[in-house]
Amino acid sequence: MLKVGKKAPDFEGKAYHKGDFKDVKLSDYEGKWRIVCFYPGDFTFV
Amino acid sequence: MSAVAVKYDDIKELGAEVISVSTNSHFSHKIWDEVELSKMVDGGIPYPMVADPSGSIGKKYGVYDEEEGVNVRGRFLIDPDGVLQAMEVLTPPVGRNVEELFRQLQAFKHVRKTGEATPSGWHPGKATLKPGKNLVGKVWKEWQPENN
């Protein structure tokens, strides 16, 4: 169960980033503030 | 996605990184960025767009909709220690407010640095509260909703 004030679950996945494909892991950015945004799908309108 | 991208320089300046996630493949992310998003945002999306085809990342964050097979709209603010500080989850038709996300990032950073608390609607430069025994029952002296 996800709760504020508790550790956010780590994850990793294949990513597209500025022209390249790479593996991205949340914990790669340890020591920084991070904003993770989920959205329903590419080519949707909002 | 493009709204966050437009604000990205400001977010980056506060030392934060953005990661977006949907159930589309990284190939799809590439095409979407090339044919559409790069026409809304100079240079295209500046942050990594992660593929979550099985919804396994979405499941960890409670945003995966099994029936539709997609992740609903959710944004999560995580501090440098990896602790989740804020989250917002919406059904798909309504977009998020990036300004509010930015305000929260500023407020959480301020709190982390100073140990103070930021009242409702706080923006940098506005009054903060210093929690402690002297403040109990006396918040009204320090802060009134109509003055802030």
N, CA and C atoms of all chains as a GROMACS GRO file, in nm:
protein
  582
    1MET      N    1   0.085  -0.122   0.000
    1MET     CA    2   0.000   0.000   0.000
    1MET      C    3   0.088   0.126   0.000
    2LEU      N    4   0.061   0.211  -0.094
    2LEU     CA    5   0.141   0.332  -0.112
    2LEU      C    6   0.096   0.439  -0.012
    3LYS      N    7   0.189   0.498   0.060
    3LYS     CA    8   0.152   0.602   0.156
    3LYS      C    9   0.251   0.717   0.152
    4VAL      N   10   0.199   0.838   0.169
    4VAL     CA   11   0.292   0.951   0.179
    4VAL      C   12   0.369   0.938   0.310
    5GLY      N   13   0.494   0.980   0.308
    5GLY     CA   14   0.580   0.969   0.426
    5GLY      C   15   0.655   0.837   0.430
    6LYS      N   16   0.623   0.748   0.336
    6LYS     CA   17   0.692   0.618   0.327
    6LYS      C   18   0.773   0.613   0.197
    7LYS      N   19   0.865   0.520   0.194
    7LYS     CA   20   0.950   0.503   0.077
    7LYS      C   21   0.865   0.476  -0.049
    8ALA      N   22   0.896   0.546  -0.156
    8ALA     CA   23   0.826   0.522  -0.283
    8ALA      C   24   0.884   0.396  -0.347
    9PRO      N   25   0.800   0.310  -0.406
    9PRO     CA   26   0.852   0.187  -0.466
    9PRO      C   27   0.947   0.216  -0.582
   10ASP      N   28   1.058   0.145  -0.583
   10ASP     CA   29   1.153   0.162  -0.694
   10ASP      C   30   1.097   0.091  -0.818
   11PHE      N   31   1.137   0.135  -0.933
   11PHE     CA   32   1.095   0.068  -1.057
   11PHE      C   33   1.200   0.092  -1.162
   12GLU      N   34   1.196   0.010  -1.267
   12GLU     CA   35   1.280   0.038  -1.382
   12GLU      C   36   1.209  -0.003  -1.509
   13GLY      N   37   1.248   0.059  -1.618
   13GLY     CA   38   1.185   0.025  -1.745
   13GLY      C   39   1.263   0.083  -1.861
   14LYS      N   40   1.227   0.038  -1.980
   14LYS     CA   41   1.286   0.093  -2.102
   14LYS      C   42   1.227   0.232  -2.124
   15ALA      N   43   1.313   0.324  -2.162
   15ALA     CA   44   1.264   0.461  -2.179
   15ALA      C   45   1.315   0.520  -2.310
   16TYR      N   46   1.237   0.615  -2.358
   16TYR     CA   47   1.281   0.700  -2.468
   16TYR      C   48   1.323   0.832  -2.405
   17HIS      N   49   1.444   0.880  -2.437
   17HIS     CA   50   1.490   1.006  -2.379
   17HIS      C   51   1.571   1.082  -2.483
   18LYS      N   52   1.514   1.191  -2.529
   18LYS     CA   53   1.582   1.281  -2.623
   18LYS      C   54   1.655   1.208  -2.736
   19GLY      N   55   1.580   1.127  -2.808
   19GLY     CA   56   1.636   1.063  -2.927
   19GLY      C   57   1.699   0.927  -2.902
   20ASP      N   58   1.715   0.889  -2.776
   20ASP     CA   59   1.778   0.761  -2.745
   20ASP      C   60   1.687   0.669  -2.664
   21PHE      N   61   1.717   0.541  -2.671
   21PHE     CA   62   1.652   0.445  -2.582
   21PHE      C   63   1.748   0.411  -2.470
   22LYS      N   64   1.698   0.404  -2.349
   22LYS     CA   65   1.784   0.363  -2.238
   22LYS      C   66   1.700   0.304  -2.125
   23ASP      N   67   1.767   0.236  -2.033
   23ASP     CA   68   1.698   0.185  -1.916
   23ASP      C   69   1.699   0.291  -1.807
   24VAL      N   70   1.584   0.314  -1.748
   24VAL     CA   71   1.574   0.415  -1.644
   24VAL      C   72   1.522   0.351  -1.517
   25LYS      N   73   1.585   0.387  -1.407
   25LYS     CA   74   1.548   0.333  -1.277
   25LYS      C   75   1.523   0.452  -1.184
   26LEU      N   76   1.416   0.446  -1.107
   26LEU     CA   77   1.387   0.557  -1.015
   26LEU      C   78   1.507   0.584  -0.924
   27SER      N   79   1.567   0.477  -0.873
   27SER     CA   80   1.676   0.494  -0.776
   27SER      C   81   1.806   0.546  -0.840
   28ASP      N   82   1.810   0.553  -0.975
   28ASP     CA   83   1.923   0.620  -1.040
   28ASP      C   84   1.931   0.766  -0.998
   29TYR      N   85   1.818   0.821  -0.958
   29TYR     CA   86   1.810   0.963  -0.926
   29TYR      C   87   1.807   0.988  -0.774
   30GLU      N   88   1.851   0.889  -0.697
   30GLU     CA   89   1.859   0.903  -0.552
   30GLU      C   90   1.938   1.030  -0.519
   31GLY      N   91   1.892   1.103  -0.418
   31GLY     CA   92   1.960   1.228  -0.382
   31GLY      C   93   1.900   1.349  -0.451
   32LYS      N   94   1.802   1.326  -0.540
   32LYS     CA   95   1.734   1.437  -0.606
   32LYS      C   96   1.583   1.429  -0.581
   33TRP      N   97   1.520   1.542  -0.592
   33TRP     CA   98   1.373   1.541  -0.594
   33TRP      C   99   1.329   1.479  -0.725
   34ARG      N  100   1.223   1.400  -0.722
   34ARG     CA  101   1.175   1.334  -0.842
   34ARG      C  102   1.023   1.350  -0.857
   35ILE      N  103   0.981   1.372  -0.977
   35ILE     CA  104   0.839   1.381  -1.008
   35ILE      C  105   0.808   1.269  -1.106
   36VAL      N  106   0.723   1.176  -1.065
   36VAL     CA  107   0.685   1.066  -1.153
   36VAL      C  108   0.542   1.090  -1.199
   37CYS      N  109   0.522   1.099  -1.330
   37CYS     CA  110   0.390   1.127  -1.387
   37CYS      C  111   0.340   1.010  -1.469
   38PHE      N  112   0.228   0.954  -1.428
   38PHE     CA  113   0.162   0.850  -1.508
   38PHE      C  114   0.054   0.917  -1.592
   39TYR      N  115   0.032   0.865  -1.712
   39TYR     CA  116  -0.076   0.915  -1.798
   39TYR      C  117  -0.130   0.798  -1.880
   40PRO      N  118  -0.256   0.811  -1.927
   40PRO     CA  119  -0.323   0.695  -1.987
   40PRO      C  120  -0.263   0.648  -2.119
   41GLY      N  121  -0.206   0.738  -2.197
   41GLY     CA  122  -0.151   0.686  -2.320
   41GLY      C  123  -0.097   0.793  -2.410
   42ASP      N  124   0.001   0.755  -2.493
   42ASP     CA  125   0.053   0.845  -2.595
   42ASP      C  126  -0.062   0.882  -2.690
   43PHE      N  127  -0.057   0.995  -2.748
   43PHE     CA  128  -0.156   1.043  -2.844
   43PHE      C  129  -0.294   1.067  -2.782
   44THR      N  130  -0.300   1.078  -2.649
   44THR     CA  131  -0.426   1.121  -2.587
   44THR      C  132  -0.419   1.272  -2.571
   45PHE      N  133  -0.529   1.331  -2.528
   45PHE     CA  134  -0.544   1.474  -2.554
   45PHE      C  135  -0.519   1.572  -2.439
   46VAL      N  136  -0.508   1.524  -2.316
   46VAL     CA  137  -0.495   1.621  -2.207
   46VAL      C  138  -0.348   1.638  -2.166
   47MET      N  139   0.150   1.611  -2.043
   47MET     CA  140   0.292   1.584  -2.063
   47MET      C  141   0.366   1.708  -2.114
   48SER      N  142   0.301   1.775  -2.211
   48SER     CA  143   0.368   1.892  -2.268
   48SER      C  144   0.368   2.007  -2.168
   49ALA      N  145   0.263   2.014  -2.082
   49ALA     CA  146   0.258   2.121  -1.982
   49ALA      C  147   0.375   2.110  -1.884
   50VAL      N  148   0.406   1.986  -1.844
   50VAL     CA  149   0.520   1.964  -1.755
   50VAL      C  150   0.650   1.999  -1.828
   51ALA      N  151   0.655   1.961  -1.956
   51ALA     CA  152   0.776   1.986  -2.035
   51ALA      C  153   0.804   2.135  -2.047
   52VAL      N  154   0.698   2.215  -2.063
   52VAL     CA  155   0.716   2.359  -2.077
   52VAL      C  156   0.771   2.420  -1.947
   53LYS      N  157   0.735   2.359  -1.836
   53LYS     CA  158   0.779   2.407  -1.703
   53LYS      C  159   0.911   2.342  -1.661
   54TYR      N  160   0.964   2.255  -1.748
   54TYR     CA  161   1.076   2.169  -1.710
   54TYR      C  162   1.199   2.246  -1.663
   55ASP      N  163   1.230   2.357  -1.730
   55ASP     CA  164   1.350   2.434  -1.691
   55ASP      C  165   1.338   2.484  -1.548
   56ASP      N  166   1.218   2.530  -1.511
   56ASP     CA  167   1.196   2.578  -1.374
   56ASP      C  168   1.207   2.463  -1.274
   57ILE      N  169   1.152   2.348  -1.313
   57ILE     CA  170   1.156   2.230  -1.225
   57ILE      C  171   1.300   2.186  -1.204
   58LYS      N  172   1.373   2.184  -1.314
   58LYS     CA  173   1.514   2.144  -1.313
   58LYS      C  174   1.597   2.239  -1.226
   59GLU      N  175   1.562   2.367  -1.236
   59GLU     CA  176   1.634   2.468  -1.158
   59GLU      C  177   1.618   2.442  -1.008
   60LEU      N  178   1.506   2.384  -0.969
   60LEU     CA  179   1.485   2.348  -0.828
   60LEU      C  180   1.553   2.214  -0.795
   61GLY      N  181   1.624   2.158  -0.891
   61GLY     CA  182   1.698   2.035  -0.864
   61GLY      C  183   1.614   1.909  -0.871
   62ALA      N  184   1.503   1.916  -0.943
   62ALA     CA  185   1.416   1.797  -0.952
   62ALA      C  186   1.424   1.734  -1.091
   63GLU      N  187   1.401   1.604  -1.095
   63GLU     CA  188   1.398   1.529  -1.221
   63GLU      C  189   1.255   1.482  -1.246
   64VAL      N  190   1.220   1.473  -1.372
   64VAL     CA  191   1.086   1.425  -1.409
   64VAL      C  192   1.100   1.292  -1.482
   65ILE      N  193   1.011   1.199  -1.454
   65ILE     CA  194   1.002   1.073  -1.528
   65ILE      C  195   0.855   1.053  -1.562
   66SER      N  196   0.823   1.030  -1.690
   66SER     CA  197   0.683   0.999  -1.722
   66SER      C  198   0.670   0.850  -1.752
   67VAL      N  199   0.552   0.797  -1.727
   67VAL     CA  200   0.528   0.653  -1.743
   67VAL      C  201   0.391   0.631  -1.807
   68SER      N  202   0.386   0.550  -1.912
   68SER     CA  203   0.257   0.501  -1.961
   68SER      C  204   0.277   0.358  -2.009
   69THR      N  205   0.166   0.291  -2.041
   69THR     CA  206   0.176   0.150  -2.083
   69THR      C  207   0.222   0.136  -2.227
   70ASN      N  208   0.238   0.247  -2.297
   70ASN     CA  209   0.290   0.240  -2.434
   70ASN      C  210   0.436   0.199  -2.434
   71SER      N  211   0.480   0.146  -2.548
   71SER     CA  212   0.621   0.107  -2.561
   71SER      C  213   0.710   0.230  -2.575
   72HIS      N  214   0.839   0.211  -2.554
   72HIS     CA  215   0.933   0.322  -2.574
   72HIS      C  216   0.938   0.362  -2.721
   73PHE      N  217   0.902   0.269  -2.811
   73PHE     CA  218   0.897   0.304  -2.954
   73PHE      C  219   0.783   0.403  -2.979
   74SER      N  220   0.670   0.376  -2.916
   74SER     CA  221   0.555   0.466  -2.928
   74SER      C  222   0.588   0.603  -2.871
   75HIS      N  223   0.656   0.606  -2.756
   75HIS     CA  224   0.696   0.734  -2.696
   75HIS      C  225   0.779   0.816  -2.796
   76LYS      N  226   0.868   0.747  -2.865
   76LYS     CA  227   0.955   0.814  -2.961
   76LYS      C  228   0.873   0.880  -3.072
   77ILE      N  229   0.780   0.803  -3.128
   77ILE     CA  230   0.699   0.856  -3.239
   77ILE      C  231   0.611   0.971  -3.191
   78TRP      N  232   0.551   0.955  -3.072
   78TRP     CA  233   0.464   1.062  -3.020
   78TRP      C  234   0.544   1.191  -3.001
   79ASP      N  235   0.664   1.176  -2.946
   79ASP     CA  236   0.750   1.293  -2.925
   79ASP      C  237   0.786   1.357  -3.058
   80GLU      N  238   0.822   1.273  -3.155
   80GLU     CA  239   0.867   1.326  -3.284
   80GLU      C  240   0.756   1.392  -3.364
   81VAL      N  241   0.638   1.326  -3.371
   81VAL     CA  242   0.535   1.379  -3.461
   81VAL      C  243   0.444   1.482  -3.394
   82GLU      N  244   0.435   1.479  -3.262
   82GLU     CA  245   0.339   1.571  -3.199
   82GLU      C  246   0.400   1.659  -3.090
   83LEU      N  247   0.457   1.597  -2.987
   83LEU     CA  248   0.500   1.676  -2.870
   83LEU      C  249   0.608   1.777  -2.906
   84SER      N  250   0.696   1.740  -2.999
   84SER     CA  251   0.803   1.833  -3.036
   84SER      C  252   0.746   1.957  -3.106
   85LYS      N  253   0.618   1.950  -3.148
   85LYS     CA  254   0.554   2.068  -3.208
   85LYS      C  255   0.488   2.156  -3.102
   86MET      N  256   0.482   2.105  -2.979
   86MET     CA  257   0.427   2.185  -2.868
   86MET      C  258   0.538   2.236  -2.777
   87VAL      N  259   0.648   2.161  -2.773
   87VAL     CA  260   0.759   2.192  -2.682
   87VAL      C  261   0.887   2.200  -2.764
   88ASP      N  262   0.957   2.310  -2.753
   88ASP     CA  263   1.084   2.326  -2.827
   88ASP      C  264   1.180   2.213  -2.796
   89GLY      N  265   1.223   2.142  -2.897
   89GLY     CA  266   1.322   2.036  -2.875
   89GLY      C  267   1.262   1.905  -2.828
   90GLY      N  268   1.130   1.899  -2.813
   90GLY     CA  269   1.065   1.775  -2.769
   90GLY      C  270   1.069   1.758  -2.618
   91ILE      N  271   1.021   1.642  -2.575
   91ILE     CA  272   1.013   1.615  -2.430
   91ILE      C  273   1.154   1.599  -2.372
   92PRO      N  274   1.189   1.679  -2.271
   92PRO     CA  275   1.327   1.677  -2.222
   92PRO      C  276   1.358   1.568  -2.119
   93TYR      N  277   1.255   1.500  -2.069
   93TYR     CA  278   1.278   1.401  -1.962
   93TYR      C  279   1.250   1.260  -2.015
   94PRO      N  280   1.298   1.155  -1.945
   94PRO     CA  281   1.276   1.019  -1.991
   94PRO      C  282   1.129   0.977  -1.985
   95MET      N  283   1.084   0.912  -2.091
   95MET     CA  284   0.947   0.860  -2.099
   95MET      C  285   0.957   0.708  -2.090
   96VAL      N  286   0.911   0.654  -1.977
   96VAL     CA  287   0.930   0.512  -1.949
   96VAL      C  288   0.812   0.430  -2.002
   97ALA      N  289   0.844   0.313  -2.059
   97ALA     CA  290   0.741   0.219  -2.105
   97ALA      C  291   0.705   0.122  -1.992
   98ASP      N  292   0.576   0.102  -1.974
   98ASP     CA  293   0.527   0.012  -1.868
   98ASP      C  294   0.422  -0.082  -1.929
   99PRO      N  295   0.463  -0.163  -2.030
   99PRO     CA  296   0.365  -0.240  -2.107
   99PRO      C  297   0.283  -0.339  -2.023
  100SER      N  298   0.340  -0.391  -1.917
  100SER     CA  299   0.265  -0.487  -1.834
  100SER      C  300   0.186  -0.417  -1.724
  101GLY      N  301   0.205  -0.286  -1.710
  101GLY     CA  302   0.138  -0.214  -1.603
  101GLY      C  303   0.199  -0.240  -1.466
  102SER      N  304   0.316  -0.303  -1.463
  102SER     CA  305   0.371  -0.343  -1.332
  102SER      C  306   0.416  -0.222  -1.249
  103ILE      N  307   0.462  -0.116  -1.317
  103ILE     CA  308   0.500   0.004  -1.242
  103ILE      C  309   0.372   0.071  -1.190
  104GLY      N  310   0.273   0.081  -1.279
  104GLY     CA  311   0.144   0.140  -1.239
  104GLY      C  312   0.080   0.068  -1.122
  105LYS      N  313   0.094  -0.064  -1.120
  105LYS     CA  314   0.036  -0.141  -1.009
  105LYS      C  315   0.103  -0.104  -0.876
  106LYS      N  316   0.236  -0.087  -0.880
  106LYS     CA  317   0.307  -0.050  -0.757
  106LYS      C  318   0.257   0.082  -0.702
  107TYR      N  319   0.213   0.170  -0.791
  107TYR     CA  320   0.170   0.304  -0.750
  107TYR      C  321   0.018   0.317  -0.742
  108GLY      N  322  -0.053   0.205  -0.764
  108GLY     CA  323  -0.198   0.207  -0.749
  108GLY      C  324  -0.272   0.283  -0.857
  109VAL      N  325  -0.212   0.300  -0.974
  109VAL     CA  326  -0.277   0.378  -1.080
  109VAL      C  327  -0.314   0.291  -1.201
  110TYR      N  328  -0.286   0.160  -1.193
  110TYR     CA  329  -0.314   0.076  -1.310
  110TYR      C  330  -0.461   0.036  -1.313
  111ASP      N  331  -0.528   0.063  -1.423
  111ASP     CA  332  -0.669   0.027  -1.442
  111ASP      C  333  -0.673  -0.104  -1.520
  112GLU      N  334  -0.707  -0.214  -1.451
  112GLU     CA  335  -0.704  -0.349  -1.511
  112GLU      C  336  -0.798  -0.358  -1.631
  113GLU      N  337  -0.918  -0.299  -1.618
  113GLU     CA  338  -1.017  -0.312  -1.725
  113GLU      C  339  -0.972  -0.243  -1.854
  114GLU      N  340  -0.917  -0.125  -1.838
  114GLU     CA  341  -0.875  -0.050  -1.957
  114GLU      C  342  -0.733  -0.085  -2.001
  115GLY      N  343  -0.658  -0.146  -1.911
  115GLY     CA  344  -0.520  -0.180  -1.944
  115GLY      C  345  -0.428  -0.060  -1.954
  116VAL      N  346  -0.464   0.048  -1.882
  116VAL     CA  347  -0.379   0.169  -1.885
  116VAL      C  348  -0.353   0.219  -1.744
  117ASN      N  349  -0.256   0.307  -1.732
  117ASN     CA  350  -0.234   0.378  -1.607
  117ASN      C  351  -0.316   0.508  -1.610
  118VAL      N  352  -0.394   0.533  -1.504
  118VAL     CA  353  -0.468   0.659  -1.499
  118VAL      C  354  -0.370   0.772  -1.466
  119ARG      N  355  -0.419   0.896  -1.468
  119ARG     CA  356  -0.331   1.008  -1.442
  119ARG      C  357  -0.289   1.013  -1.295
  120GLY      N  358  -0.161   1.012  -1.271
  120GLY     CA  359  -0.115   1.021  -1.133
  120GLY      C  360   0.020   1.089  -1.131
  121ARG      N  361   0.040   1.175  -1.031
  121ARG     CA  362   0.175   1.230  -1.020
  121ARG      C  363   0.219   1.219  -0.876
  122PHE      N  364   0.347   1.187  -0.862
  122PHE     CA  365   0.404   1.151  -0.732
  122PHE      C  366   0.531   1.233  -0.712
  123LEU      N  367   0.538   1.298  -0.597
  123LEU     CA  368   0.654   1.381  -0.565
  123LEU      C  369   0.738   1.306  -0.461
  124ILE      N  370   0.862   1.278  -0.499
  124ILE     CA  371   0.949   1.192  -0.418
  124ILE      C  372   1.072   1.273  -0.377
  125ASP      N  373   1.108   1.266  -0.249
  125ASP     CA  374   1.218   1.350  -0.200
  125ASP      C  375   1.355   1.284  -0.223
  126PRO      N  376   1.464   1.355  -0.193
  126PRO     CA  377   1.597   1.300  -0.222
  126PRO      C  378   1.628   1.169  -0.150
  127ASP      N  379   1.556   1.139  -0.040
  127ASP     CA  380   1.575   1.011   0.030
  127ASP      C  381   1.488   0.900  -0.028
  128GLY      N  382   1.410   0.931  -0.131
  128GLY     CA  383   1.323   0.830  -0.190
  128GLY      C  384   1.189   0.817  -0.120
  129VAL      N  385   1.157   0.913  -0.034
  129VAL     CA  386   1.030   0.909   0.040
  129VAL      C  387   0.923   0.983  -0.041
  130LEU      N  388   0.807   0.919  -0.053
  130LEU     CA  389   0.695   0.981  -0.122
  130LEU      C  390   0.638   1.094  -0.037
  131GLN      N  391   0.638   1.216  -0.089
  131GLN     CA  392   0.590   1.330  -0.011
  131GLN      C  393   0.450   1.375  -0.052
  132ALA      N  394   0.413   1.356  -0.178
  132ALA     CA  395   0.280   1.402  -0.222
  132ALA      C  396   0.237   1.320  -0.342
  133MET      N  397   0.106   1.305  -0.355
  133MET     CA  398   0.055   1.237  -0.474
  133MET      C  399  -0.080   1.291  -0.512
  134GLU      N  400  -0.110   1.280  -0.640
  134GLU     CA  401  -0.239   1.325  -0.692
  134GLU      C  402  -0.279   1.228  -0.803
  135VAL      N  403  -0.400   1.176  -0.793
  135VAL     CA  404  -0.446   1.079  -0.893
  135VAL      C  405  -0.580   1.124  -0.949
  136LEU      N  406  -0.591   1.130  -1.082
  136LEU     CA  407  -0.713   1.177  -1.148
  136LEU      C  408  -0.758   1.076  -1.253
  137THR      N  409  -0.889   1.073  -1.280
  137THR     CA  410  -0.936   0.994  -1.394
  137THR      C  411  -0.890   1.065  -1.522
  138PRO      N  412  -0.882   0.992  -1.632
  138PRO     CA  413  -0.815   1.046  -1.752
  138PRO      C  414  -0.862   1.178  -1.811
  139PRO      N  415  -0.992   1.213  -1.811
  139PRO     CA  416  -1.029   1.332  -1.892
  139PRO      C  417  -0.980   1.466  -1.840
  140VAL      N  418  -0.944   1.474  -1.712
  140VAL     CA  419  -0.902   1.604  -1.657
  140VAL      C  420  -0.752   1.608  -1.637
  141GLY      N  421  -0.689   1.709  -1.694
  141GLY     CA  422  -0.543   1.724  -1.682
  141GLY      C  423  -0.504   1.782  -1.548
  142ARG      N  424  -0.376   1.770  -1.517
  142ARG     CA  425  -0.325   1.820  -1.390
  142ARG      C  426  -0.290   1.968  -1.399
  143ASN      N  427  -0.263   2.028  -1.284
  143ASN     CA  428  -0.219   2.167  -1.281
  143ASN      C  429  -0.071   2.172  -1.245
  144VAL      N  430   0.010   2.203  -1.342
  144VAL     CA  431   0.155   2.200  -1.322
  144VAL      C  432   0.198   2.308  -1.222
  145GLU      N  433   0.127   2.421  -1.221
  145GLU     CA  434   0.162   2.528  -1.126
  145GLU      C  435   0.150   2.479  -0.982
  146GLU      N  436   0.047   2.399  -0.955
  146GLU     CA  437   0.031   2.347  -0.819
  146GLU      C  438   0.142   2.246  -0.785
  147LEU      N  439   0.177   2.166  -0.882
  147LEU     CA  440   0.288   2.073  -0.861
  147LEU      C  441   0.416   2.151  -0.828
  148PHE      N  442   0.439   2.257  -0.903
  148PHE     CA  443   0.558   2.340  -0.884
  148PHE      C  444   0.556   2.406  -0.746
  149ARG      N  445   0.439   2.456  -0.708
  149ARG     CA  446   0.424   2.519  -0.575
  149ARG      C  447   0.455   2.418  -0.464
  150GLN      N  448   0.404   2.296  -0.480
  150GLN     CA  449   0.429   2.194  -0.378
  150GLN      C  450   0.578   2.160  -0.370
  151LEU      N  451   0.642   2.152  -0.485
  151LEU     CA  452   0.786   2.123  -0.486
  151LEU      C  453   0.861   2.233  -0.410
  152GLN      N  454   0.825   2.359  -0.436
  152GLN     CA  455   0.889   2.470  -0.364
  152GLN      C  456   0.864   2.459  -0.214
  153ALA      N  457   0.739   2.427  -0.178
  153ALA     CA  458   0.702   2.420  -0.036
  153ALA      C  459   0.773   2.304   0.034
  154PHE      N  460   0.775   2.188  -0.029
  154PHE     CA  461   0.842   2.073   0.034
  154PHE      C  462   0.993   2.097   0.048
  155LYS      N  463   1.049   2.163  -0.050
  155LYS     CA  464   1.192   2.194  -0.039
  155LYS      C  465   1.217   2.289   0.078
  156HIS      N  466   1.129   2.389   0.092
  156HIS     CA  467   1.143   2.486   0.200
  156HIS      C  468   1.132   2.417   0.337
  157VAL      N  469   1.032   2.330   0.348
  157VAL     CA  470   1.009   2.258   0.474
  157VAL      C  471   1.130   2.172   0.509
  158ARG      N  472   1.183   2.104   0.408
  158ARG     CA  473   1.296   2.015   0.431
  158ARG      C  474   1.419   2.094   0.479
  159LYS      N  475   1.435   2.214   0.423
  159LYS     CA  476   1.552   2.295   0.456
  159LYS      C  477   1.539   2.362   0.593
  160THR      N  478   1.419   2.408   0.626
  160THR     CA  479   1.403   2.494   0.744
  160THR      C  480   1.335   2.426   0.862
  161GLY      N  481   1.262   2.318   0.838
  161GLY     CA  482   1.186   2.256   0.946
  161GLY      C  483   1.058   2.332   0.978
  162GLU      N  484   1.031   2.438   0.901
  162GLU     CA  485   0.907   2.513   0.921
  162GLU      C  486   0.792   2.440   0.852
  163ALA      N  487   0.671   2.490   0.876
  163ALA     CA  488   0.555   2.437   0.805
  163ALA      C  489   0.499   2.547   0.716
  164THR      N  490   0.445   2.510   0.601
  164THR     CA  491   0.390   2.611   0.512
  164THR      C  492   0.238   2.602   0.514
  165PRO      N  493   0.170   2.713   0.548
  165PRO     CA  494   0.023   2.709   0.553
  165PRO      C  495  -0.039   2.694   0.414
  166SER      N  496  -0.171   2.672   0.416
  166SER     CA  497  -0.250   2.658   0.294
  166SER      C  498  -0.216   2.765   0.191
  167GLY      N  499  -0.194   2.726   0.067
  167GLY     CA  500  -0.173   2.822  -0.042
  167GLY      C  501  -0.040   2.895  -0.037
  168TRP      N  502   0.054   2.848   0.046
  168TRP     CA  503   0.184   2.915   0.061
  168TRP      C  504   0.258   2.926  -0.071
  169HIS      N  505   0.323   3.041  -0.089
  169HIS     CA  506   0.418   3.058  -0.199
  169HIS      C  507   0.547   3.113  -0.138
  170PRO      N  508   0.661   3.093  -0.207
  170PRO     CA  509   0.786   3.145  -0.154
  170PRO      C  510   0.773   3.294  -0.119
  171GLY      N  511   0.826   3.331  -0.002
  171GLY     CA  512   0.819   3.470   0.042
  171GLY      C  513   0.703   3.496   0.137
  172LYS      N  514   0.603   3.406   0.137
  172LYS     CA  515   0.489   3.422   0.228
  172LYS      C  516   0.524   3.367   0.366
  173ALA      N  517   0.439   3.403   0.465
  173ALA     CA  518   0.465   3.362   0.603
  173ALA      C  519   0.462   3.211   0.618
  174THR      N  520   0.550   3.162   0.705
  174THR     CA  521   0.549   3.019   0.738
  174THR      C  522   0.518   3.005   0.886
  175LEU      N  523   0.499   2.883   0.931
  175LEU     CA  524   0.472   2.858   1.073
  175LEU      C  525   0.587   2.776   1.129
  176LYS      N  526   0.622   2.809   1.255
  176LYS     CA  527   0.728   2.734   1.321
  176LYS      C  528   0.665   2.646   1.427
  177PRO      N  529   0.647   2.518   1.396
  177PRO     CA  530   0.578   2.429   1.488
  177PRO      C  531   0.653   2.422   1.622
  178GLY      N  532   0.577   2.409   1.730
  178GLY     CA  533   0.638   2.400   1.862
  178GLY      C  534   0.534   2.434   1.966
  179LYS      N  535   0.570   2.425   2.094
  179LYS     CA  536   0.469   2.442   2.198
  179LYS      C  537   0.411   2.583   2.200
  180ASN      N  538   0.491   2.681   2.158
  180ASN     CA  539   0.442   2.818   2.162
  180ASN      C  540   0.336   2.848   2.055
  181LEU      N  541   0.326   2.759   1.959
  181LEU     CA  542   0.230   2.784   1.850
  181LEU      C  543   0.094   2.719   1.878
  182VAL      N  544   0.090   2.626   1.974
  182VAL     CA  545  -0.034   2.553   1.999
  182VAL      C  546  -0.145   2.650   2.041
  183GLY      N  547  -0.255   2.646   1.970
  183GLY     CA  548  -0.369   2.733   2.001
  183GLY      C  549  -0.347   2.877   1.959
  184LYS      N  550  -0.234   2.908   1.897
  184LYS     CA  551  -0.203   3.047   1.862
  184LYS      C  552  -0.175   3.068   1.713
  185VAL      N  553  -0.213   2.966   1.636
  185VAL     CA  554  -0.193   2.981   1.491
  185VAL      C  555  -0.266   3.106   1.441
  186TRP      N  556  -0.384   3.135   1.502
  186TRP     CA  557  -0.464   3.252   1.458
  186TRP      C  558  -0.387   3.382   1.467
  187LYS      N  559  -0.291   3.390   1.559
  187LYS     CA  560  -0.210   3.512   1.571
  187LYS      C  561  -0.112   3.526   1.455
  188GLU      N  562  -0.069   3.412   1.406
  188GLU     CA  563   0.035   3.410   1.304
  188GLU      C  564  -0.020   3.409   1.162
  189TRP      N  565  -0.140   3.352   1.149
  189TRP     CA  566  -0.187   3.326   1.013
  189TRP      C  567  -0.338   3.332   1.008
  190GLN      N  568  -0.391   3.411   0.915
  190GLN     CA  569  -0.535   3.420   0.892
  190GLN      C  570  -0.562   3.391   0.746
  191PRO      N  571  -0.663   3.308   0.718
  191PRO     CA  572  -0.685   3.269   0.578
  191PRO      C  573  -0.704   3.388   0.484
  192GLU      N  574  -0.773   3.493   0.530
  192GLU     CA  575  -0.804   3.602   0.435
  192GLU      C  576  -0.682   3.691   0.405
  193ASN      N  577  -0.578   3.683   0.491
  193ASN     CA  578  -0.459   3.766   0.466
  193ASN      C  579  -0.356   3.695   0.381
  194ASN      N  580  -0.385   3.571   0.343
  194ASN     CA  581  -0.283   3.495   0.273
  194ASN      C  582  -0.332   3.444   0.138
   0.00000   0.00000   0.00000
